[in-house]
Amino acid sequence: MKLEGHNWVYMIHIFLVAPLLLYLSIGYLTDNKLNDDLYKFAMWALLAFATLMLVYHGNKLVSHL
């Protein structure tokens, strides 16, 4: 498998973003956080991913205008 084109994006979503969102949503819905520090780290990681997405996709949009 080559990590060319959009394959690296798919891999990041499969191995980082989806598990992070699953952990956060299950922890919130069941109020069964395994570890408060890990939960807090996951929230910060999600904030970092959201910031990176805004910068990356904003840059793509500006370059295509």
Sequence and secondary structure as in RCSB ss.txt:
>XXXX:A:sequence
MKLEGHNWVYMIHIFLVAPLLLYLSIGYLTDNKLNDDLYKFAMWALLAFATLMLVYHGNKLVSHL
>XXXX:A:secstr
    TTHHHHHHIIIIIHHHHHHHHHHHHHT  S HHHHHHHHHHHHHHHHHHHHHHHHHHHHH 
